[in-house]
Amino acid sequence: MLILNTGGTFNKRYDPIAGELFVPRDNQAVEAIIETFAVAIPVTGLIYKDSLEMDETDRAVLCDAIASSHATAVVVVHGTDTIDKSALAVAAMQCDKTVVFTGAMVPFSIDPVEATANLAMAVGYARHAPRGVHIVMQGITGTYERIVKNRELGKFECLK
């Protein structure tokens, strides 16, 4: 298994000088969570952006990282605003891997509960999910076509 960290709200930290949240160019949030796991999982950081700033070039970098990995299961930490677009791009590769996207609506640095729960659930799900592209968020799991962000409610839902 491999965890690819692309940034997003999951990783954001507050800059008291600028007075704003920023996506750091490190894996601190992900590493803080996985160091509590019973099994070591390698983490690779790439892109380090808010998902609203991601473009097709960034998605190509993500796809290349997944395709070139020797891991058969990959968990992608991603911003929730465009998680669906990146999941679609990965699915279009039709690679023989299990890829599970997750993220957080609240930064780990502000409240670690959601990010921790989502990453832990994504790792467990990735160990047993069939090949394909999946999204795991807020206790909801399924293939990328069925899990959607309800922007009005600020929650993820499973389509029937």
C-alpha atoms as an extended CHARMM CRD file, in Angstrom:
* protein
*
       160  EXT
         1         1  MET       CA              0.0000000000        0.0000000000        0.0000000000  PROA      1               0.0000000000
         2         2  LEU       CA              1.0190000000        3.5900000000       -0.6590000000  PROA      2               0.0000000000
         3         3  ILE       CA             -0.4500000000        6.9110000000        0.4690000000  PROA      3               0.0000000000
         4         4  LEU       CA             -0.1700000000        9.7890000000       -2.0090000000  PROA      4               0.0000000000
         5         5  ASN       CA             -0.6630000000       13.1790000000       -0.3800000000  PROA      5               0.0000000000
         6         6  THR       CA             -1.7810000000       15.8960000000       -2.8020000000  PROA      6               0.0000000000
         7         7  GLY       CA             -2.6170000000       18.6130000000       -0.2630000000  PROA      7               0.0000000000
         8         8  GLY       CA             -6.1350000000       19.9530000000        0.1680000000  PROA      8               0.0000000000
         9         9  THR       CA             -7.9230000000       21.1530000000        3.2830000000  PROA      9               0.0000000000
        10        10  PHE       CA             -6.8490000000       17.9400000000        5.0670000000  PROA      10              0.0000000000
        11        11  ASN       CA             -3.2990000000       19.3540000000        5.2640000000  PROA      11              0.0000000000
        12        12  LYS       CA             -3.9640000000       23.0840000000        5.6660000000  PROA      12              0.0000000000
        13        13  ARG       CA             -2.3790000000       25.0530000000        8.4940000000  PROA      13              0.0000000000
        14        14  TYR       CA             -2.9440000000       28.5920000000        9.7260000000  PROA      14              0.0000000000
        15        15  ASP       CA             -0.3470000000       31.2680000000        9.0100000000  PROA      15              0.0000000000
        16        16  PRO       CA             -0.7370000000       33.8440000000       11.8120000000  PROA      16              0.0000000000
        17        17  ILE       CA              1.3040000000       36.4580000000        9.9330000000  PROA      17              0.0000000000
        18        18  ALA       CA             -0.7390000000       36.2820000000        6.7140000000  PROA      18              0.0000000000
        19        19  GLY       CA             -3.9270000000       35.5290000000        8.6530000000  PROA      19              0.0000000000
        20        20  GLU       CA             -4.9470000000       32.6890000000        6.3450000000  PROA      20              0.0000000000
        21        21  LEU       CA             -4.8820000000       28.9520000000        5.8420000000  PROA      21              0.0000000000
        22        22  PHE       CA             -2.3040000000       27.5180000000        3.4510000000  PROA      22              0.0000000000
        23        23  VAL       CA             -1.4050000000       24.1030000000        2.0420000000  PROA      23              0.0000000000
        24        24  PRO       CA              2.0970000000       23.2670000000        3.3140000000  PROA      24              0.0000000000
        25        25  ARG       CA              4.6240000000       21.4360000000        1.1480000000  PROA      25              0.0000000000
        26        26  ASP       CA              4.9810000000       18.5660000000        3.6160000000  PROA      26              0.0000000000
        27        27  ASN       CA              3.2200000000       15.4330000000        4.8340000000  PROA      27              0.0000000000
        28        28  GLN       CA              3.0260000000       16.4000000000        8.5090000000  PROA      28              0.0000000000
        29        29  ALA       CA             -0.7220000000       15.7840000000        8.9420000000  PROA      29              0.0000000000
        30        30  VAL       CA             -0.7190000000       12.4230000000        7.1710000000  PROA      30              0.0000000000
        31        31  GLU       CA              2.4370000000       11.2640000000        8.9720000000  PROA      31              0.0000000000
        32        32  ALA       CA              1.0030000000       12.2510000000       12.3730000000  PROA      32              0.0000000000
        33        33  ILE       CA             -1.9780000000       10.0000000000       11.7250000000  PROA      33              0.0000000000
        34        34  ILE       CA             -0.1860000000        6.9940000000       10.2490000000  PROA      34              0.0000000000
        35        35  GLU       CA              2.4120000000        6.8750000000       13.0130000000  PROA      35              0.0000000000
        36        36  THR       CA             -0.4380000000        5.6420000000       15.2390000000  PROA      36              0.0000000000
        37        37  PHE       CA             -1.2300000000        2.7430000000       12.8690000000  PROA      37              0.0000000000
        38        38  ALA       CA             -0.0970000000       -0.8070000000       13.5990000000  PROA      38              0.0000000000
        39        39  VAL       CA              1.4530000000       -1.1160000000       10.1290000000  PROA      39              0.0000000000
        40        40  ALA       CA              3.9090000000        1.2810000000        8.4930000000  PROA      40              0.0000000000
        41        41  ILE       CA              2.6270000000        2.7440000000        5.2230000000  PROA      41              0.0000000000
        42        42  PRO       CA              4.8780000000        4.7800000000        2.9430000000  PROA      42              0.0000000000
        43        43  VAL       CA              3.7600000000        8.3200000000        2.1160000000  PROA      43              0.0000000000
        44        44  THR       CA              4.6890000000       10.2580000000       -0.9850000000  PROA      44              0.0000000000
        45        45  GLY       CA              3.8160000000       13.9120000000       -1.3170000000  PROA      45              0.0000000000
        46        46  LEU       CA              3.0740000000       15.5390000000       -4.6450000000  PROA      46              0.0000000000
        47        47  ILE       CA              1.2570000000       18.5900000000       -5.9840000000  PROA      47              0.0000000000
        48        48  TYR       CA              0.5220000000       20.1760000000       -2.5290000000  PROA      48              0.0000000000
        49        49  LYS       CA             -2.3880000000       22.3480000000       -3.6230000000  PROA      49              0.0000000000
        50        50  ASP       CA             -5.9170000000       23.2110000000       -2.6850000000  PROA      50              0.0000000000
        51        51  SER       CA             -7.9280000000       21.0420000000       -5.0680000000  PROA      51              0.0000000000
        52        52  LEU       CA             -9.6330000000       24.1100000000       -6.5500000000  PROA      52              0.0000000000
        53        53  GLU       CA             -6.1860000000       25.1090000000       -7.8640000000  PROA      53              0.0000000000
        54        54  MET       CA             -5.4970000000       21.6980000000       -9.4330000000  PROA      54              0.0000000000
        55        55  ASP       CA             -5.5420000000       21.4390000000      -13.2140000000  PROA      55              0.0000000000
        56        56  GLU       CA             -5.2100000000       18.6730000000      -15.7790000000  PROA      56              0.0000000000
        57        57  THR       CA             -1.4110000000       18.8060000000      -15.5550000000  PROA      57              0.0000000000
        58        58  ASP       CA             -1.6540000000       18.1070000000      -11.8170000000  PROA      58              0.0000000000
        59        59  ARG       CA             -4.0690000000       15.2450000000      -12.4640000000  PROA      59              0.0000000000
        60        60  ALA       CA             -1.6150000000       13.8090000000      -14.9870000000  PROA      60              0.0000000000
        61        61  VAL       CA              1.1210000000       13.9260000000      -12.3040000000  PROA      61              0.0000000000
        62        62  LEU       CA             -1.2080000000       12.0760000000       -9.9350000000  PROA      62              0.0000000000
        63        63  CYS       CA             -2.0930000000        9.4720000000      -12.5720000000  PROA      63              0.0000000000
        64        64  ASP       CA              1.5810000000        8.9270000000      -13.3900000000  PROA      64              0.0000000000
        65        65  ALA       CA              2.4170000000        8.4470000000       -9.7000000000  PROA      65              0.0000000000
        66        66  ILE       CA             -0.3280000000        5.8420000000       -9.3320000000  PROA      66              0.0000000000
        67        67  ALA       CA              0.5370000000        4.0280000000      -12.5650000000  PROA      67              0.0000000000
        68        68  SER       CA              4.2720000000        3.8990000000      -11.7860000000  PROA      68              0.0000000000
        69        69  SER       CA              3.8040000000        2.7190000000       -8.2030000000  PROA      69              0.0000000000
        70        70  HSD       CA              4.4530000000       -0.9330000000       -7.4110000000  PROA      70              0.0000000000
        71        71  ALA       CA              1.6500000000       -0.7900000000       -4.8310000000  PROA      71              0.0000000000
        72        72  THR       CA             -1.5910000000       -2.5680000000       -5.7530000000  PROA      72              0.0000000000
        73        73  ALA       CA             -3.5370000000       -0.3640000000       -3.3210000000  PROA      73              0.0000000000
        74        74  VAL       CA             -3.1170000000        3.4200000000       -3.2210000000  PROA      74              0.0000000000
        75        75  VAL       CA             -4.8310000000        5.8770000000       -0.8960000000  PROA      75              0.0000000000
        76        76  VAL       CA             -4.9350000000        9.4460000000       -2.2290000000  PROA      76              0.0000000000
        77        77  VAL       CA             -5.3400000000       12.3220000000        0.2360000000  PROA      77              0.0000000000
        78        78  HSD       CA             -7.0510000000       15.0040000000       -1.8340000000  PROA      78              0.0000000000
        79        79  GLY       CA             -9.0580000000       18.1860000000       -1.4790000000  PROA      79              0.0000000000
        80        80  THR       CA            -12.7870000000       17.5420000000       -1.4140000000  PROA      80              0.0000000000
        81        81  ASP       CA            -13.8530000000       20.2120000000       -3.9230000000  PROA      81              0.0000000000
        82        82  THR       CA            -12.4880000000       18.4130000000       -6.9760000000  PROA      82              0.0000000000
        83        83  ILE       CA            -11.9820000000       14.8950000000       -5.6160000000  PROA      83              0.0000000000
        84        84  ASP       CA            -14.5040000000       13.6800000000       -8.2020000000  PROA      84              0.0000000000
        85        85  LYS       CA            -12.5300000000       15.1460000000      -11.1320000000  PROA      85              0.0000000000
        86        86  SER       CA             -9.2980000000       13.4940000000      -10.0390000000  PROA      86              0.0000000000
        87        87  ALA       CA            -11.0600000000       10.1900000000       -9.3570000000  PROA      87              0.0000000000
        88        88  LEU       CA            -12.4920000000       10.2960000000      -12.8870000000  PROA      88              0.0000000000
        89        89  ALA       CA             -9.0270000000       10.9740000000      -14.3410000000  PROA      89              0.0000000000
        90        90  VAL       CA             -7.5590000000        8.0200000000      -12.4400000000  PROA      90              0.0000000000
        91        91  ALA       CA            -10.4560000000        5.7560000000      -13.4660000000  PROA      91              0.0000000000
        92        92  ALA       CA             -9.8580000000        6.6460000000      -17.1180000000  PROA      92              0.0000000000
        93        93  MET       CA             -6.4070000000        5.0120000000      -16.8570000000  PROA      93              0.0000000000
        94        94  GLN       CA             -8.0790000000        1.6530000000      -16.1930000000  PROA      94              0.0000000000
        95        95  CYS       CA             -5.1050000000        0.4660000000      -14.1520000000  PROA      95              0.0000000000
        96        96  ASP       CA             -5.2890000000       -2.8260000000      -12.2770000000  PROA      96              0.0000000000
        97        97  LYS       CA             -5.1180000000       -1.2500000000       -8.8030000000  PROA      97              0.0000000000
        98        98  THR       CA             -7.3490000000       -0.2990000000       -5.9220000000  PROA      98              0.0000000000
        99        99  VAL       CA             -7.2920000000        3.4890000000       -5.5760000000  PROA      99              0.0000000000
       100       100  VAL       CA             -9.1440000000        5.1020000000       -2.6770000000  PROA      100             0.0000000000
       101       101  PHE       CA             -9.5590000000        8.8710000000       -2.4490000000  PROA      101             0.0000000000
       102       102  THR       CA            -10.1680000000       10.5980000000        0.8660000000  PROA      102             0.0000000000
       103       103  GLY       CA             -9.8280000000       14.0700000000        2.3290000000  PROA      103             0.0000000000
       104       104  ALA       CA            -11.2710000000       16.3110000000        5.0160000000  PROA      104             0.0000000000
       105       105  MET       CA            -13.6490000000       19.2510000000        5.2100000000  PROA      105             0.0000000000
       106       106  VAL       CA            -11.7900000000       20.5930000000        8.2770000000  PROA      106             0.0000000000
       107       107  PRO       CA             -7.9810000000       20.8010000000        8.4290000000  PROA      107             0.0000000000
       108       108  PHE       CA             -6.2050000000       18.2370000000       10.6390000000  PROA      108             0.0000000000
       109       109  SER       CA             -4.3670000000       21.1520000000       12.2910000000  PROA      109             0.0000000000
       110       110  ILE       CA             -7.6560000000       22.6880000000       13.4840000000  PROA      110             0.0000000000
       111       111  ASP       CA             -9.5420000000       19.5290000000       14.4480000000  PROA      111             0.0000000000
       112       112  PRO       CA             -7.8340000000       16.1780000000       13.7990000000  PROA      112             0.0000000000
       113       113  VAL       CA            -10.9370000000       14.0160000000       14.2510000000  PROA      113             0.0000000000
       114       114  GLU       CA            -12.3970000000       14.0330000000       10.7190000000  PROA      114             0.0000000000
       115       115  ALA       CA             -9.0510000000       13.7690000000        8.9000000000  PROA      115             0.0000000000
       116       116  THR       CA             -7.9450000000       10.9190000000       11.1590000000  PROA      116             0.0000000000
       117       117  ALA       CA            -11.2120000000        9.0250000000       10.7950000000  PROA      117             0.0000000000
       118       118  ASN       CA            -11.2890000000        9.4700000000        7.0180000000  PROA      118             0.0000000000
       119       119  LEU       CA             -7.6830000000        8.3740000000        6.4770000000  PROA      119             0.0000000000
       120       120  ALA       CA             -7.9980000000        5.3840000000        8.8160000000  PROA      120             0.0000000000
       121       121  MET       CA            -11.2130000000        4.3060000000        7.1130000000  PROA      121             0.0000000000
       122       122  ALA       CA             -9.6850000000        4.7650000000        3.6420000000  PROA      122             0.0000000000
       123       123  VAL       CA             -6.6720000000        2.6040000000        4.5530000000  PROA      123             0.0000000000
       124       124  GLY       CA             -8.8760000000       -0.1630000000        5.9450000000  PROA      124             0.0000000000
       125       125  TYR       CA            -11.2200000000        0.0410000000        2.9650000000  PROA      125             0.0000000000
       126       126  ALA       CA             -8.3060000000       -0.0680000000        0.4920000000  PROA      126             0.0000000000
       127       127  ARG       CA             -7.0690000000       -3.3300000000        2.0280000000  PROA      127             0.0000000000
       128       128  HSD       CA            -10.2930000000       -5.1380000000        1.0770000000  PROA      128             0.0000000000
       129       129  ALA       CA            -11.9130000000       -3.1660000000       -1.7430000000  PROA      129             0.0000000000
       130       130  PRO       CA            -11.9730000000       -4.5710000000       -5.2750000000  PROA      130             0.0000000000
       131       131  ARG       CA             -9.8030000000       -3.0900000000       -8.0070000000  PROA      131             0.0000000000
       132       132  GLY       CA            -11.0790000000        0.2470000000       -9.2070000000  PROA      132             0.0000000000
       133       133  VAL       CA            -11.4350000000        3.8220000000       -7.9830000000  PROA      133             0.0000000000
       134       134  HSD       CA            -13.2910000000        4.5650000000       -4.7670000000  PROA      134             0.0000000000
       135       135  ILE       CA            -14.0450000000        7.4910000000       -2.4630000000  PROA      135             0.0000000000
       136       136  VAL       CA            -14.1790000000        7.2060000000        1.3260000000  PROA      136             0.0000000000
       137       137  MET       CA            -15.4600000000       10.2460000000        3.2170000000  PROA      137             0.0000000000
       138       138  GLN       CA            -17.3500000000       10.8110000000        6.4770000000  PROA      138             0.0000000000
       139       139  GLY       CA            -18.2550000000        7.1470000000        6.9410000000  PROA      139             0.0000000000
       140       140  ILE       CA            -19.4470000000        6.7870000000        3.3340000000  PROA      140             0.0000000000
       141       141  THR       CA            -17.6690000000        4.3420000000        1.0290000000  PROA      141             0.0000000000
       142       142  GLY       CA            -18.1160000000        3.3160000000       -2.5620000000  PROA      142             0.0000000000
       143       143  THR       CA            -17.0000000000        3.6210000000       -6.1380000000  PROA      143             0.0000000000
       144       144  TYR       CA            -16.1710000000        7.1150000000       -7.3290000000  PROA      144             0.0000000000
       145       145  GLU       CA            -19.3390000000        7.2930000000       -9.4810000000  PROA      145             0.0000000000
       146       146  ARG       CA            -21.5700000000        6.8160000000       -6.4330000000  PROA      146             0.0000000000
       147       147  ILE       CA            -19.9740000000        9.0700000000       -3.7930000000  PROA      147             0.0000000000
       148       148  VAL       CA            -20.6850000000       12.7750000000       -4.2530000000  PROA      148             0.0000000000
       149       149  LYS       CA            -20.2060000000       15.9550000000       -2.2750000000  PROA      149             0.0000000000
       150       150  ASN       CA            -23.4720000000       17.6760000000       -1.3910000000  PROA      150             0.0000000000
       151       151  ARG       CA            -22.2590000000       21.2690000000       -1.3480000000  PROA      151             0.0000000000
       152       152  GLU       CA            -25.4840000000       22.6000000000        0.1570000000  PROA      152             0.0000000000
       153       153  LEU       CA            -25.2310000000       20.3150000000        3.1980000000  PROA      153             0.0000000000
       154       154  GLY       CA            -21.4240000000       20.1760000000        3.3470000000  PROA      154             0.0000000000
       155       155  LYS       CA            -21.4890000000       16.3750000000        3.4450000000  PROA      155             0.0000000000
       156       156  PHE       CA            -20.7320000000       13.4460000000        1.2100000000  PROA      156             0.0000000000
       157       157  GLU       CA            -23.5140000000       11.1440000000        0.0630000000  PROA      157             0.0000000000
       158       158  CYS       CA            -23.8870000000        7.8100000000       -1.6650000000  PROA      158             0.0000000000
       159       159  LEU       CA            -26.0670000000        7.8530000000       -4.7760000000  PROA      159             0.0000000000
       160       160  LYS       CA            -28.4120000000        4.9250000000       -5.1640000000  PROA      160             0.0000000000
